[in-house]
Amino acid sequence: MKVNRYRLKNGLRVITIPRPGARAVTLFAFAGTGSAYESKKVAGVSHFLEHLMFKGTVKRPTPLAVAETIDSIGGVMNAFTGREYTGYFAKVNARHFDTALDWLSDIYLNAKLNEDDISREKGVILEELNMYLDTPMQYVEELWYNLLYDGHPLGQDIIGTRSSIKQMNRRQLLEHRRSYYHAGNTTVVLAGRFDSSSEVIKKISQAFAGLPSGKEQKNPPRLAEKQSRPGIKVRYKKTDQTHFCLGVRGYSLRQPERFPQAVLATLLGGNMSSRLFSLIREKSGLAYYVRTSADTLRDTGFLVTQAGVDNRRIDRAIELILSEYQRTKEELVPEAELQKAKEYLKGVLWLSLEQAENLASYYAQYEVLGLKPMTPEEVCRRIDQVDANSIRRLARNIFQNQNLNLALIGPSRASQFNKILKIT
């Protein structure tokens, strides 16, 4: 796999990943901004702006005109807002590359941000927020961030709050776009089938020529992670099932410990043959879903187990999960189980990279976050180097009583869990 990187005269970064055997091409534009860059006053501004980018430009004056450009050629378009970057993309038949590029550069550079659209979109986003609040299985993940990074922008909901959404105005949105949507803070990624890289670079340079110049954006506010006792955050809600996230602070995208951390999460709850899936679902019948993941951001990370259980059996589920955390501190993982987890991680990585949008996102995250890129092959080599001793050493470092955190949505009170949220 050949990955080419370019820096254009105006500072725009471009990555091209040719795949001659493909029939489609995916084109992304990433802005180095997200909820981690927002103050409380404008919480959700990155997400709000993402919505408005699809509402019309001078060339495509209505949402219908924006959508029809890609719909009429059988393509796929979408966008997302994360905590550390925001992305816009179009995936089309390779012969429609020029159309996709024109569409993407147009909405990225020329969205009008009309007052009427802003006013109308407030209702849309408030309903999106209501949807999340009514879906505890999803919203508990935001609650987890609220707990873990309380007091830092990382702990704010990506969508914002009811208050910040209602108060959002055009001046704030224009200021956010001016501050972050410039050449020095934008990365364009092209993956799939296309003409020579030199030809597409010329086209991209022309399409994004109107993008304002600017210096690379500074990093979000510094994160000081200090925790001296277990953290608990409960959102009281009358539900038939309690959804929770139980885990610990861990390692970031920049730290080598992220590899044993990923392997540990996989063997604990990464698939249907993992320890917690077998224990919580198959043996105990406590949950329909239970999973463990290791998430890594630029400067922080965590390992977390998520599940939904009967309200009356939440204590038992937590106790069983903590017992498995404790077990990894005491016992070396058997070689066969370790190999299974490592092979699963590598397999999932390669399968995900079969999709051009995932491939583009994989390389873009390094570029946008200002990190040295690591090829999939190198990631696999680092995974292969993880051994049983490194797993146990990592478990002993992160699975400590003062490091535990529990975020929960259900008909419970935080005080109920003080006695059981312990690990030796």
KACOR-V952875 format. One record per residue. N is the residue number from 0. RES is the residue in one letter. SS is DSSP state (@ for helix, = for strand, . for the rest). PHI is phi in whole degrees, 0 to 359 (none if undefined). PSI is psi in degrees with one decimal (999 if undefined). Layout:
[[N	RES	SS	PHI	PSI] [N	RES	SS	PHI	PSI]]
This chain:
[[0	M	.	none	120.8] [1	K	.	261	125.1] [2	V	=	242	121.8] [3	N	=	249	135.8] [4	R	=	240	137.8] [5	Y	=	225	151.4] [6	R	=	234	112.3] [7	L	.	281	168.8] [8	K	.	301	-34.9] [9	N	.	276	2.7] [10	G	.	99	-9.2] [11	L	.	296	132.1] [12	R	=	264	137.4] [13	V	=	228	135.0] [14	I	=	238	129.3] [15	T	=	241	134.8] [16	I	=	231	91.8] [17	P	=	287	138.6] [18	R	.	225	84.9] [19	P	.	303	-29.3] [20	G	.	281	-8.0] [21	A	.	281	158.5] [22	R	.	258	-16.2] [23	A	=	244	167.7] [24	V	=	224	140.0] [25	T	=	243	131.0] [26	L	=	237	125.4] [27	F	=	241	148.7] [28	A	=	232	121.9] [29	F	=	248	132.3] [30	A	=	254	133.5] [31	G	.	282	68.4] [32	T	.	201	155.7] [33	G	.	187	-163.7] [34	S	@	296	-23.1] [35	A	@	292	-12.3] [36	Y	@	259	4.4] [37	E	.	257	144.2] [38	S	.	278	166.1] [39	K	@	300	-36.0] [40	K	@	299	-36.9] [41	V	@	246	29.8] [42	A	.	305	127.9] [43	G	.	95	2.2] [44	V	@	294	-35.4] [45	S	@	297	-44.5] [46	H	@	292	-40.8] [47	F	@	298	-45.1] [48	L	@	298	-40.5] [49	E	@	304	-43.9] [50	H	@	301	-44.5] [51	L	@	288	-20.0] [52	M	.	295	-16.7] [53	F	.	259	7.2] [54	K	.	267	-10.7] [55	G	.	143	147.5] [56	T	.	232	178.8] [57	V	.	297	-41.7] [58	K	.	287	-35.5] [59	R	.	234	85.1] [60	P	.	286	-10.2] [61	T	.	229	160.9] [62	P	@	303	-35.9] [63	L	@	296	-42.5] [64	A	@	295	-37.9] [65	V	@	296	-46.7] [66	A	@	291	-40.0] [67	E	@	295	-28.5] [68	T	@	304	-45.0] [69	I	@	272	-37.2] [70	D	@	300	-38.0] [71	S	.	289	-12.3] [72	I	.	246	14.4] [73	G	.	70	27.5] [74	G	.	265	179.1] [75	V	=	236	135.1] [76	M	=	226	150.4] [77	N	=	188	179.6] [78	A	=	205	164.2] [79	F	=	210	152.4] [80	T	=	241	127.4] [81	G	.	246	-166.7] [82	R	.	278	-27.8] [83	E	.	241	-14.6] [84	Y	.	201	161.7] [85	T	=	236	137.3] [86	G	=	230	146.1] [87	Y	=	232	137.7] [88	F	=	211	158.9] [89	A	=	224	136.5] [90	K	=	237	121.1] [91	V	=	220	166.7] [92	N	=	303	138.7] [93	A	@	304	-29.2] [94	R	@	288	-10.3] [95	H	@	257	22.0] [96	F	@	304	-45.8] [97	D	@	299	-39.3] [98	T	@	295	-44.3] [99	A	@	296	-41.1] [100	L	@	295	-43.3] [101	D	@	298	-41.9] [102	W	@	296	-48.2] [103	L	@	295	-46.8] [104	S	@	294	-32.6] [105	D	@	294	-50.0] [106	I	@	290	-33.3] [107	Y	@	290	-36.2] [108	L	@	264	-30.5] [109	N	@	237	13.0] [110	A	.	304	134.3] [111	K	.	281	-30.6] [112	L	.	55	53.6] [113	N	.	292	148.4] [114	E	@	301	-41.7] [115	D	@	297	-40.8] [116	D	@	295	-40.0] [117	I	@	298	-47.2] [118	S	@	299	-45.0] [119	R	@	293	-38.7] [120	E	@	289	-22.0] [121	K	@	302	-42.4] [122	G	@	296	-39.8] [123	V	@	297	-46.2] [124	I	@	289	-35.8] [125	L	@	297	-37.2] [126	E	@	290	-32.7] [127	E	@	297	-42.2] [128	L	@	298	-44.2] [129	N	@	301	-39.1] [130	M	@	300	-45.0] [131	Y	@	295	-42.2] [132	L	@	296	-28.9] [133	D	.	272	4.1] [134	T	.	236	79.3] [135	P	@	304	-32.3] [136	M	@	301	-33.9] [137	Q	@	271	-46.2] [138	Y	@	291	-22.3] [139	V	@	297	-24.0] [140	E	@	292	-38.3] [141	E	@	293	-39.2] [142	L	@	299	-35.0] [143	W	@	299	-45.6] [144	Y	@	295	-40.2] [145	N	@	305	-42.9] [146	L	@	288	-50.0] [147	L	@	292	-37.0] [148	Y	.	240	37.1] [149	D	.	303	130.6] [150	G	.	92	-7.0] [151	H	.	240	149.6] [152	P	@	305	-27.2] [153	L	@	300	-25.5] [154	G	@	275	-3.2] [155	Q	.	276	147.1] [156	D	.	297	135.6] [157	I	.	303	-37.5] [158	I	.	284	-16.7] [159	G	.	94	-167.2] [160	T	.	246	166.4] [161	R	@	304	-43.6] [162	S	@	296	-48.5] [163	S	@	293	-34.2] [164	I	@	293	-46.5] [165	K	@	296	-32.0] [166	Q	@	268	-4.4] [167	M	.	300	136.5] [168	N	.	227	168.8] [169	R	@	298	-38.5] [170	R	@	300	-43.7] [171	Q	@	296	-40.5] [172	L	@	292	-42.1] [173	L	@	295	-39.6] [174	E	@	295	-40.4] [175	H	@	295	-43.3] [176	R	@	296	-42.1] [177	R	@	298	-38.9] [178	S	@	285	-31.6] [179	Y	@	240	-25.5] [180	Y	.	265	69.2] [181	H	.	226	170.4] [182	A	@	300	-37.8] [183	G	@	289	-12.1] [184	N	@	238	17.9] [185	T	=	238	138.8] [186	T	=	234	126.1] [187	V	=	257	131.5] [188	V	=	235	133.5] [189	L	=	237	124.5] [190	A	=	223	134.7] [191	G	=	129	-145.4] [192	R	.	261	125.8] [193	F	.	201	170.2] [194	D	.	294	-175.4] [195	S	.	306	149.2] [196	S	@	302	-37.3] [197	S	@	296	-35.7] [198	E	@	290	-44.5] [199	V	@	289	-32.0] [200	I	@	298	-39.7] [201	K	@	298	-43.0] [202	K	@	292	-41.7] [203	I	@	295	-40.4] [204	S	@	299	-41.6] [205	Q	@	291	-42.8] [206	A	@	294	-35.9] [207	F	.	257	17.8] [208	A	.	298	-29.4] [209	G	.	277	-0.1] [210	L	.	290	126.9] [211	P	.	302	144.7] [212	S	.	282	163.1] [213	G	.	176	158.2] [214	K	.	284	158.5] [215	E	.	301	138.6] [216	Q	.	290	145.1] [217	K	.	290	161.7] [218	N	.	288	161.9] [219	P	.	298	171.0] [220	P	.	307	143.7] [221	R	.	299	137.7] [222	L	.	259	121.6] [223	A	.	252	105.4] [224	E	.	266	106.8] [225	K	.	230	127.6] [226	Q	.	215	126.3] [227	S	.	246	-6.3] [228	R	.	204	162.2] [229	P	.	303	143.9] [230	G	=	252	138.5] [231	I	=	226	131.5] [232	K	=	223	122.2] [233	V	=	239	131.7] [234	R	=	256	108.3] [235	Y	=	290	126.9] [236	K	.	206	132.6] [237	K	.	283	103.1] [238	T	.	227	161.6] [239	D	.	277	-14.1] [240	Q	=	220	138.8] [241	T	=	265	130.1] [242	H	=	250	134.4] [243	F	=	215	157.8] [244	C	=	239	124.9] [245	L	=	232	120.7] [246	G	=	188	-159.2] [247	V	=	217	158.3] [248	R	=	294	146.5] [249	G	.	218	-138.7] [250	Y	.	246	155.9] [251	S	.	267	177.2] [252	L	.	296	-21.6] [253	R	.	269	-7.1] [254	Q	.	255	138.4] [255	P	.	296	-21.6] [256	E	.	293	-11.0] [257	R	@	295	-21.2] [258	F	@	284	-51.5] [259	P	@	297	-30.3] [260	Q	@	298	-42.5] [261	A	@	293	-40.2] [262	V	@	294	-42.5] [263	L	@	299	-44.8] [264	A	@	298	-37.7] [265	T	@	294	-45.8] [266	L	@	288	-25.3] [267	L	@	284	-47.9] [268	G	@	201	34.3] [269	G	.	273	-14.8] [270	N	.	203	-175.1] [271	M	.	284	-9.1] [272	S	.	249	13.0] [273	S	.	284	167.8] [274	R	@	299	-49.0] [275	L	@	285	-32.9] [276	F	@	297	-43.7] [277	S	@	294	-42.1] [278	L	@	284	-49.6] [279	I	@	283	-42.1] [280	R	@	267	-58.2] [281	E	@	288	-43.1] [282	K	@	273	-38.8] [283	S	.	259	-18.9] [284	G	.	62	32.8] [285	L	.	272	-24.6] [286	A	=	212	151.2] [287	Y	=	279	-43.3] [288	Y	=	238	140.8] [289	V	=	207	131.0] [290	R	=	209	152.2] [291	T	=	236	136.4] [292	S	=	223	158.0] [293	A	=	241	108.4] [294	D	=	260	139.8] [295	T	=	233	129.2] [296	L	.	249	-177.9] [297	R	.	301	-43.8] [298	D	.	238	6.8] [299	T	.	203	173.6] [300	G	=	189	173.6] [301	F	=	199	161.9] [302	L	=	242	129.3] [303	V	=	217	142.2] [304	T	=	250	131.7] [305	Q	=	238	140.3] [306	A	=	202	162.9] [307	G	=	235	123.9] [308	V	=	224	163.9] [309	D	=	303	136.9] [310	N	@	306	-31.4] [311	R	@	279	-8.7] [312	R	@	240	15.2] [313	I	@	297	-40.4] [314	D	@	300	-43.9] [315	R	@	296	-41.4] [316	A	@	297	-44.1] [317	I	@	297	-43.4] [318	E	@	299	-41.1] [319	L	@	292	-39.8] [320	I	@	296	-45.4] [321	L	@	297	-32.5] [322	S	@	294	-34.7] [323	E	@	285	-35.7] [324	Y	@	302	-46.9] [325	Q	@	298	-39.6] [326	R	@	300	-37.6] [327	T	@	288	-18.3] [328	K	@	282	-26.9] [329	E	@	260	-38.7] [330	E	.	250	143.1] [331	L	.	287	136.8] [332	V	.	292	129.6] [333	P	.	303	145.3] [334	E	@	301	-41.5] [335	A	@	297	-40.9] [336	E	@	292	-38.3] [337	L	@	296	-45.6] [338	Q	@	297	-38.3] [339	K	@	299	-44.5] [340	A	@	296	-41.5] [341	K	@	293	-43.1] [342	E	@	295	-35.7] [343	Y	@	296	-46.3] [344	L	@	301	-45.9] [345	K	@	293	-40.9] [346	G	@	297	-43.8] [347	V	@	298	-39.6] [348	L	@	300	-51.5] [349	W	@	293	-37.1] [350	L	@	296	-40.8] [351	S	@	295	-34.3] [352	L	.	283	-3.8] [353	E	.	292	-24.8] [354	Q	.	270	126.6] [355	A	@	300	-36.4] [356	E	@	294	-35.2] [357	N	@	289	-37.5] [358	L	@	297	-44.3] [359	A	@	297	-44.6] [360	S	@	295	-36.3] [361	Y	@	302	-50.3] [362	Y	@	283	-30.5] [363	A	@	294	-35.9] [364	Q	@	300	-38.8] [365	Y	@	295	-45.3] [366	E	@	295	-47.3] [367	V	@	295	-38.0] [368	L	.	273	0.3] [369	G	.	72	31.2] [370	L	.	253	154.0] [371	K	.	292	124.7] [372	P	.	293	144.7] [373	M	.	239	122.9] [374	T	.	291	157.5] [375	P	@	303	-35.8] [376	E	@	297	-41.1] [377	E	@	292	-39.6] [378	V	@	301	-43.8] [379	C	@	295	-37.4] [380	R	@	296	-40.1] [381	R	@	292	-35.7] [382	I	@	296	-42.8] [383	D	@	298	-26.7] [384	Q	.	282	-11.9] [385	V	.	289	128.8] [386	D	.	238	177.0] [387	A	@	297	-36.0] [388	N	@	293	-39.2] [389	S	@	291	-32.4] [390	I	@	295	-48.1] [391	R	@	294	-39.4] [392	R	@	298	-43.5] [393	L	@	295	-43.5] [394	A	@	301	-40.3] [395	R	@	293	-29.2] [396	N	@	284	-41.0] [397	I	@	263	-31.0] [398	F	.	273	73.1] [399	Q	.	239	149.8] [400	N	@	306	-46.1] [401	Q	@	288	-9.1] [402	N	@	263	-4.7] [403	L	=	284	146.3] [404	N	=	217	140.7] [405	L	=	226	118.5] [406	A	=	247	135.6] [407	L	=	212	140.2] [408	I	=	238	121.2] [409	G	=	166	-178.3] [410	P	.	278	62.0] [411	S	.	226	168.7] [412	R	.	241	148.6] [413	A	@	303	-37.1] [414	S	@	298	-20.1] [415	Q	@	295	-22.6] [416	F	@	252	2.2] [417	N	.	300	-38.1] [418	K	.	281	-30.6] [419	I	.	266	-15.7] [420	L	.	277	72.8] [421	K	.	218	147.0] [422	I	.	218	141.0] [423	T	.	273	999]]
